[in-house]
Amino acid sequence: MDTGESDRGRGLWSRRERPAGRRALAVVLAGAVGLAVLGVVLVVVPGVVVDHDLGGASVAAQDRLKAVADVRTTLLQAVGGMVVLFGAYATWRQLRVSQDTLRATQEGHVTDRFSTAVDQLGSDKLETRIGGLHALWRIAEHSARDREAVVSIQAAYLRTHLPWPPVRPEAPAADLSINDVVPLEVRAADAQVALTGLGVLLLQPREQSWVNLSVTDLRRADCDGLWLHEVNLDRSCMEGAGLYHANLRQSSLVSVNLRHADLTTAILRRARCVLADLRGARLVETDLRDADFTEADLREANLRKADAGGAVFHRADLRLADLRGADLSTADLLQARLTGALASEHTRWPNGFDPVAAGVVAIEDPGPEPPPLLQPPGITTRHPPLRSMP
């Protein structure tokens, strides 16, 4: 490098160093001025205060020195208190800045994880898609602001991967016997993970009221114990699904296929089951209060000990259904068909209703229901042919 370039380099560095040097000099001068002011306050002010208080009165020098010392001590305590307060304020401000920085960093990490998980859902590898679904599930559990987005993604994933009727060549045909359909967790493990995650996340409070799972193929899906309240399942196929103790409160089940589904001890309170196909379904000890079964097909369904208080069965088909021990005392059975339905002395009917004239068959009550742990899982049960099938 020639002399001119060296001079220009030194000049550039000198210009860069000037602002930093000026700031350092300003800090030093400010500190010196502060110390000088503090010294003046501690040396001069106490004497002025004492002389002002004495008002020209004559006192012994020793007493005056003691008074000045007392004032100086008081000033030192005041200054010390101000220093402590300023230090506390500075610490609080630093803590706030640190918290904001940490929050921004965490949100950045969540955003990166969210984007990565969504990208994984489009992978051709099953294990990668499952990993992405689990990552989204975990994000939703720890980030309330992302929960709605994750729920929407899981629902959309199920609708697009499991349309009804099926369109993918690997999916079981729509007319295949339910006994020949393998459980969802076997034929589409990723969809089962999405469904389980959805049913767990819906336990948490959410802003949106409804989740859309309509027109979805959920045959032999494992929904035991899942929270699926206020879920739109209209026109979906849930034949042979396991819904033991599931919460379907206020869900929409219009024209849904629930043949052979296990809804034992499930909650369908205020659910809309209009035109639903529940032939052969197990509704033992199920909460059916205020549910709407208008024109629903409940032939051969097992409603033993079900609580159907306030339920609507307008033009519903209950032929060959097992109603032993069911509470229908406040149900609306207008034009319901009950020919061949089974009832016992524990079945409760609406006032004025004549079960014999309706074709109900009275038989002995079966007694207590067997413990659910002794029953085979609903999604693997072999179902006998329905007598009510066309």
C-alpha positions in Angstrom: 0.0 0.0 0.0 1.4 3.4 -0.9 1.7 6.4 1.4 -1.5 8.1 0.1 -3.5 4.9 0.8 -2.0 4.6 4.3 -2.9 8.2 5.0 -6.5 7.7 3.8 -6.7 4.5 5.9 -5.5 6.3 9.0 -7.9 9.1 8.3 -10.8 6.6 7.9 -10.0 4.9 11.2 -9.6 8.2 12.9 -13.0 9.4 11.8 -14.5 6.1 13.1 -12.8 6.5 16.4 -13.9 10.1 16.9 -17.5 9.4 17.9 -16.6 6.6 20.3 -13.9 8.8 21.9 -16.3 11.7 22.2 -18.9 9.4 23.9 -16.3 8.1 26.4 -15.1 11.7 27.1 -18.7 12.8 27.7 -19.3 9.9 30.1 -16.1 10.8 32.0 -17.1 14.5 32.2 -20.6 13.7 33.3 -19.2 11.5 36.1 -16.8 14.2 37.1 -19.6 16.8 37.2 -21.8 14.5 39.2 -19.1 13.8 41.8 -18.4 17.6 42.0 -22.1 18.4 42.6 -22.3 15.6 45.2 -19.3 17.0 46.9 -20.7 20.5 47.0 -24.0 19.2 48.3 -22.3 17.2 51.1 -19.8 19.9 52.1 -21.7 23.2 51.6 -25.4 22.4 51.9 -25.3 21.0 55.5 -23.7 24.3 56.8 -26.2 26.4 54.9 -29.1 24.4 56.3 -27.9 24.6 59.9 -27.2 28.4 59.7 -30.7 28.9 58.2 -32.3 26.9 61.0 -30.4 28.8 63.7 -31.5 32.1 62.3 -28.4 34.0 63.5 -28.5 32.5 67.0 -25.2 31.9 68.7 -24.3 28.3 69.5 -21.2 26.5 70.6 -19.0 25.3 67.8 -19.2 21.7 68.9 -23.0 21.8 68.8 -22.9 23.4 65.3 -20.5 20.7 64.1 -22.8 18.0 65.4 -25.8 19.6 63.7 -23.9 19.8 60.4 -22.8 16.2 60.8 -26.5 15.2 61.4 -27.6 17.0 58.3 -24.8 15.5 56.2 -25.8 12.0 57.5 -29.4 12.6 56.5 -28.3 13.8 53.0 -26.1 10.7 52.6 -29.0 8.5 53.6 -31.2 10.3 51.1 -28.6 9.9 48.3 -28.1 6.3 49.2 -31.8 5.7 49.0 -32.0 7.4 45.6 -29.1 5.2 44.4 -30.9 2.1 45.6 -34.2 3.1 43.9 -32.3 3.9 40.7 -30.5 0.6 40.9 -33.9 -1.2 41.4 -35.4 0.6 38.5 -32.5 -0.1 36.3 -32.7 -3.8 37.3 -36.4 -3.9 36.6 -35.8 -2.3 33.2 -33.1 -4.8 32.4 -35.4 -7.7 33.4 -38.1 -6.4 31.2 -35.8 -6.1 28.2 -34.4 -9.6 28.9 -38.0 -11.0 29.1 -39.0 -9.3 25.9 -35.8 -10.6 24.2 -36.5 -14.1 25.5 -40.1 -14.0 24.4 -39.1 -12.9 20.9 -36.5 -15.6 20.7 -39.0 -18.2 21.8 -41.6 -17.0 19.3 -39.0 -17.2 16.6 -38.2 -20.8 17.6 -41.9 -21.7 17.6 -42.3 -20.2 14.2 -39.4 -22.2 12.9 -40.7 -25.4 14.4 -44.2 -24.7 13.1 -42.9 -24.2 9.5 -40.8 -27.3 9.7 -43.7 -29.4 11.0 -46.0 -28.2 8.3 -43.4 -29.0 5.6 -43.2 -32.5 7.0 -46.9 -33.1 6.4 -46.2 -33.1 2.7 -43.5 -35.8 2.9 -43.9 -39.1 1.0 -42.6 -40.9 4.1 -45.2 -42.0 6.7 -42.8 -41.6 9.6 -42.0 -38.0 8.6 -45.7 -37.1 8.4 -46.3 -38.6 11.8 -43.4 -36.7 13.2 -44.8 -33.5 11.8 -48.2 -34.1 13.3 -46.7 -34.9 16.7 -44.6 -31.7 16.5 -47.7 -29.6 15.7 -49.5 -31.3 18.6 -46.7 -30.4 21.0 -46.6 -26.8 19.7 -50.3 -26.4 20.3 -50.0 -27.7 23.9 -47.4 -25.1 24.7 -48.5 -22.2 22.6 -52.2 -21.1 23.1 -51.9 -18.6 20.2 -51.0 -21.4 17.7 -53.6 -23.8 19.0 -56.4 -22.7 16.6 -54.1 -23.0 13.6 -52.9 -26.5 14.6 -56.5 -27.7 15.1 -57.5 -26.3 11.7 -54.5 -28.0 10.1 -55.3 -31.4 11.7 -58.9 -31.2 10.6 -57.9 -30.3 7.1 -55.3 -33.1 7.0 -58.0 -35.6 7.9 -60.5 -34.2 5.3 -58.0 -34.2 2.5 -56.3 -37.6 3.3 -59.6 -39.5 4.1 -62.4 -38.2 1.9 -65.7 -40.0 1.8 -66.4 -41.7 -0.4 -62.7 -42.8 -0.8 -60.9 -41.7 -4.0 -57.4 -43.0 -3.4 -56.7 -46.5 -4.8 -55.1 -47.7 -1.5 -58.2 -46.8 0.5 -60.8 -49.6 1.2 -63.8 -49.5 -1.1 -66.9 -47.8 0.1 -69.0 -50.9 -0.3 -66.5 -53.2 1.5 -67.8 -55.1 4.5 -66.8 -53.4 7.8 -65.3 -56.7 8.9 -62.8 -56.5 6.0 -61.8 -52.9 6.8 -58.6 -52.8 8.9 -58.5 -50.3 11.7 -57.6 -46.7 10.9 -54.4 -46.8 13.0 -53.2 -49.7 10.7 -54.2 -48.5 7.3 -53.5 -44.8 7.9 -51.4 -44.3 11.1 -50.8 -40.6 10.3 -54.5 -39.9 10.1 -55.1 -41.7 13.4 -52.4 -39.5 15.0 -54.1 -36.4 13.6 -57.5 -37.5 14.9 -56.1 -38.3 18.4 -54.3 -35.0 18.6 -57.4 -33.2 17.5 -59.5 -34.9 20.1 -57.0 -34.1 22.9 -56.5 -30.4 21.9 -60.2 -29.8 21.8 -60.2 -30.2 25.6 -58.6 -26.8 25.8 -60.6 -23.6 25.4 -60.7 -22.3 21.9 -62.0 -19.2 20.0 -63.7 -20.9 17.1 -66.8 -22.9 18.0 -66.8 -25.6 15.3 -64.3 -27.9 13.7 -65.1 -29.3 10.3 -64.6 -33.1 9.8 -67.5 -33.5 7.5 -67.5 -36.0 4.6 -64.5 -37.9 6.1 -63.7 -41.6 6.0 -63.3 -42.6 9.7 -64.2 -46.3 9.5 -62.9 -48.2 12.4 -61.2 -45.1 13.8 -60.1 -45.1 17.5 -61.9 -42.2 19.1 -62.2 -43.7 22.6 -62.3 -41.0 25.2 -61.6 -38.2 22.7 -63.2 -34.8 23.1 -65.1 -34.1 19.9 -67.7 -31.7 21.1 -69.0 -29.1 18.6 -67.4 -31.0 15.7 -69.1 -31.2 12.3 -69.2 -34.8 11.2 -72.0 -34.5 8.7 -72.1 -37.2 6.0 -68.9 -38.8 7.4 -68.5 -42.6 7.6 -67.7 -43.8 11.1 -68.8 -47.3 10.7 -67.3 -49.6 13.3 -65.6 -46.7 15.0 -64.6 -46.9 18.7 -66.2 -44.0 20.5 -66.2 -45.4 24.0 -66.7 -42.6 26.5 -66.2 -40.0 23.8 -67.6 -36.5 24.2 -69.8 -35.6 21.2 -71.8 -32.9 23.0 -73.5 -30.6 20.6 -71.8 -32.1 17.6 -73.5 -32.3 14.2 -73.9 -35.9 13.0 -76.4 -35.3 10.2 -76.5 -38.3 7.8 -73.4 -39.8 9.4 -72.8 -43.5 9.1 -72.3 -45.0 12.6 -73.3 -48.5 11.9 -71.7 -50.9 14.5 -70.0 -48.0 16.2 -69.3 -48.4 19.9 -70.7 -45.4 21.7 -70.9 -47.0 25.1 -71.0 -44.4 27.9 -70.4 -41.7 25.3 -71.9 -38.2 25.6 -74.2 -37.1 22.7 -76.1 -34.5 24.7 -77.8 -32.0 22.4 -76.1 -33.7 19.4 -77.9 -33.4 16.0 -78.2 -36.9 14.6 -80.8 -36.2 12.0 -80.9 -39.0 9.3 -78.0 -40.7 11.0 -77.5 -44.4 10.4 -77.0 -46.1 13.8 -77.9 -49.6 12.9 -76.3 -52.1 15.2 -74.5 -49.3 17.2 -73.8 -49.7 20.9 -75.3 -46.9 22.9 -75.2 -48.6 26.3 -75.4 -46.1 29.2 -75.0 -43.3 26.7 -76.0 -39.8 27.5 -78.6 -38.9 24.7 -80.3 -36.1 26.5 -81.9 -33.5 24.3 -80.3 -35.1 21.2 -82.2 -34.9 17.9 -82.7 -38.3 16.2 -85.3 -37.2 13.7 -85.6 -39.8 11.0 -82.5 -41.6 12.3 -82.1 -45.3 11.6 -81.6 -47.1 15.0 -82.6 -50.6 14.0 -80.9 -53.3 16.1 -79.1 -50.6 18.1 -78.3 -51.3 21.7 -79.6 -48.5 23.9 -79.7 -50.4 27.2 -79.8 -48.0 30.1 -79.3 -45.0 27.9 -80.5 -41.7 29.2 -82.7 -40.2 26.4 -84.4 -37.5 28.5 -85.7 -34.8 26.2 -84.4 -36.6 23.1 -86.4 -36.3 19.8 -87.1 -39.5 17.9 -89.5 -38.0 15.3 -90.1 -40.7 12.6 -87.0 -42.5 13.9 -86.7 -46.3 13.1 -86.2 -48.2 16.4 -87.3 -51.6 15.2 -85.4 -54.5 16.8 -83.6 -52.0 19.1 -82.7 -53.0 22.7 -84.3 -50.5 25.0 -84.1 -52.4 28.2 -83.5 -50.0 31.1 -83.5 -47.0 28.8 -85.0 -43.7 30.2 -87.4 -42.5 27.5 -89.8 -40.8 30.0 -89.4 -37.3 28.5 -88.4 -38.4 25.0 -90.5 -37.4 21.9 -91.5 -40.6 20.1 -93.8 -39.0 17.6 -94.3 -41.5 14.7 -91.3 -43.5 15.9 -91.3 -47.2 14.7 -90.8 -49.6 17.5 -91.9 -52.9 16.1 -89.8 -55.7 17.6 -87.9 -53.4 20.0 -87.0 -55.0 23.3 -88.0 -53.5 26.6 -88.0 -54.6 30.3 -89.7 -53.5 33.5 -86.9 -50.9 33.9 -87.6 -49.2 30.6 -89.3 -45.8 31.3 -91.8 -44.6 28.7 -93.5 -41.2 28.3 -96.8 -40.7 30.1 -99.6 -42.2 28.1 -97.4 -44.1 25.8 -98.5 -47.7 25.1 -95.4 -49.8 24.2 -97.5 -52.9 23.5 -99.6 -51.1 20.9 -96.4 -49.8 19.4 -95.2 -53.4 18.9 -92.6 -53.4 21.7 -91.6 -56.9 23.1 -91.2 -57.1 26.8 -88.5 -59.4 28.1 -86.3 -59.8 31.2 -83.9 -57.1 32.1 -80.2 -58.2 31.5 -79.0 -56.8 34.8 -75.7 -54.8 35.3 -73.6 -54.2 32.2 -70.2 -56.0 32.1 -67.1 -54.0 32.9 -65.8 -52.2 29.8 -62.3 -53.6 30.3 -63.6 -57.1 29.7 -65.0 -56.1 26.3 -62.9 -56.4 23.2 -61.9 -53.1 21.5 -64.6 -51.8 19.3 -62.3 -51.2 16.3 -61.4 -54.9 16.1 -64.8 -56.5 16.9 -66.2 -58.9 14.3 -69.8 -57.7 13.6 -72.5 -60.1 12.6 -74.6 -59.2 9.5 -77.5 -56.8 10.3 -81.0 -58.3 9.9 -82.2 -54.9 8.9 -79.9 -54.5 5.9 -81.8 -54.3 2.6 
